[in-house]
Amino acid sequence: MIWDIMQKWSRCRDRMLEAIECTQGTHDEDAVLCQLFTRQMLLWQSGESGLITEITSFPKMKVLNVFMVAGKASELPELYDQVRAHAIASGCVRLTGLSTPTSSGICRDAGWKILCPKSHILGTAMYEDLI
């Protein structure tokens, strides 16, 4: 498992490191890798692109959060389809995430709605109800 994660990580590492810088100090590479190794988060990789997701169970719903997006816009829709299928198979009823200028168009094209308007630091919170 760790070997597989490291192979995927090495393919999209440069892009993911740029995304980690946007966490405003909440994570560094070691922290993200630790969460991937313990399966608290999952890495989805295609080409130079990657998504990192986490599932959270709230009292009234289970949600898959797209924690980090990095890479080429052309590679992200394939990853989105994989993540969406995983969320449904895992019993999640909603996808959530913060969008960047690149990912907001992809999210809108996939039918995501705005949860909170853009803040000056984080981006626009978006979601898609799965059921």
Secondary structure as a PSIPRED ss2 file (coil, helix, strand):
# PSIPRED VFORMAT (PSIPRED V4.0)

   1 M C   1.000  0.000  0.000
   2 I H   0.000  1.000  0.000
   3 W H   0.000  1.000  0.000
   4 D H   0.000  1.000  0.000
   5 I H   0.000  1.000  0.000
   6 M H   0.000  1.000  0.000
   7 Q H   0.000  1.000  0.000
   8 K H   0.000  1.000  0.000
   9 W H   0.000  1.000  0.000
  10 S H   0.000  1.000  0.000
  11 R H   0.000  1.000  0.000
  12 C H   0.000  1.000  0.000
  13 R H   0.000  1.000  0.000
  14 D H   0.000  1.000  0.000
  15 R H   0.000  1.000  0.000
  16 M H   0.000  1.000  0.000
  17 L H   0.000  1.000  0.000
  18 E H   0.000  1.000  0.000
  19 A H   0.000  1.000  0.000
  20 I H   0.000  1.000  0.000
  21 E H   0.000  1.000  0.000
  22 C C   1.000  0.000  0.000
  23 T C   1.000  0.000  0.000
  24 Q C   1.000  0.000  0.000
  25 G C   1.000  0.000  0.000
  26 T C   1.000  0.000  0.000
  27 H C   1.000  0.000  0.000
  28 D C   1.000  0.000  0.000
  29 E H   0.000  1.000  0.000
  30 D H   0.000  1.000  0.000
  31 A H   0.000  1.000  0.000
  32 V H   0.000  1.000  0.000
  33 L H   0.000  1.000  0.000
  34 C H   0.000  1.000  0.000
  35 Q H   0.000  1.000  0.000
  36 L H   0.000  1.000  0.000
  37 F H   0.000  1.000  0.000
  38 T C   1.000  0.000  0.000
  39 R C   1.000  0.000  0.000
  40 Q C   1.000  0.000  0.000
  41 M C   1.000  0.000  0.000
  42 L E   0.000  0.000  1.000
  43 L E   0.000  0.000  1.000
  44 W E   0.000  0.000  1.000
  45 Q E   0.000  0.000  1.000
  46 S E   0.000  0.000  1.000
  47 G C   1.000  0.000  0.000
  48 E C   1.000  0.000  0.000
  49 S E   0.000  0.000  1.000
  50 G E   0.000  0.000  1.000
  51 L E   0.000  0.000  1.000
  52 I E   0.000  0.000  1.000
  53 T E   0.000  0.000  1.000
  54 E E   0.000  0.000  1.000
  55 I E   0.000  0.000  1.000
  56 T E   0.000  0.000  1.000
  57 S E   0.000  0.000  1.000
  58 F C   1.000  0.000  0.000
  59 P C   1.000  0.000  0.000
  60 K C   1.000  0.000  0.000
  61 M C   1.000  0.000  0.000
  62 K E   0.000  0.000  1.000
  63 V E   0.000  0.000  1.000
  64 L E   0.000  0.000  1.000
  65 N E   0.000  0.000  1.000
  66 V E   0.000  0.000  1.000
  67 F E   0.000  0.000  1.000
  68 M E   0.000  0.000  1.000
  69 V E   0.000  0.000  1.000
  70 A E   0.000  0.000  1.000
  71 G C   1.000  0.000  0.000
  72 K C   1.000  0.000  0.000
  73 A C   1.000  0.000  0.000
  74 S C   1.000  0.000  0.000
  75 E C   1.000  0.000  0.000
  76 L H   0.000  1.000  0.000
  77 P H   0.000  1.000  0.000
  78 E H   0.000  1.000  0.000
  79 L H   0.000  1.000  0.000
  80 Y H   0.000  1.000  0.000
  81 D H   0.000  1.000  0.000
  82 Q H   0.000  1.000  0.000
  83 V H   0.000  1.000  0.000
  84 R H   0.000  1.000  0.000
  85 A H   0.000  1.000  0.000
  86 H H   0.000  1.000  0.000
  87 A H   0.000  1.000  0.000
  88 I H   0.000  1.000  0.000
  89 A H   0.000  1.000  0.000
  90 S C   1.000  0.000  0.000
  91 G C   1.000  0.000  0.000
  92 C C   1.000  0.000  0.000
  93 V C   1.000  0.000  0.000
  94 R E   0.000  0.000  1.000
  95 L E   0.000  0.000  1.000
  96 T E   0.000  0.000  1.000
  97 G E   0.000  0.000  1.000
  98 L E   0.000  0.000  1.000
  99 S E   0.000  0.000  1.000
 100 T C   1.000  0.000  0.000
 101 P H   0.000  1.000  0.000
 102 T H   0.000  1.000  0.000
 103 S H   0.000  1.000  0.000
 104 S H   0.000  1.000  0.000
 105 G H   0.000  1.000  0.000
 106 I H   0.000  1.000  0.000
 107 C H   0.000  1.000  0.000
 108 R H   0.000  1.000  0.000
 109 D H   0.000  1.000  0.000
 110 A C   1.000  0.000  0.000
 111 G C   1.000  0.000  0.000
 112 W C   1.000  0.000  0.000
 113 K E   0.000  0.000  1.000
 114 I E   0.000  0.000  1.000
 115 L E   0.000  0.000  1.000
 116 C E   0.000  0.000  1.000
 117 P E   0.000  0.000  1.000
 118 K E   0.000  0.000  1.000
 119 S E   0.000  0.000  1.000
 120 H C   1.000  0.000  0.000
 121 I C   1.000  0.000  0.000
 122 L C   1.000  0.000  0.000
 123 G E   0.000  0.000  1.000
 124 T E   0.000  0.000  1.000
 125 A E   0.000  0.000  1.000
 126 M E   0.000  0.000  1.000
 127 Y E   0.000  0.000  1.000
 128 E E   0.000  0.000  1.000
 129 D E   0.000  0.000  1.000
 130 L C   1.000  0.000  0.000
 131 I C   1.000  0.000  0.000
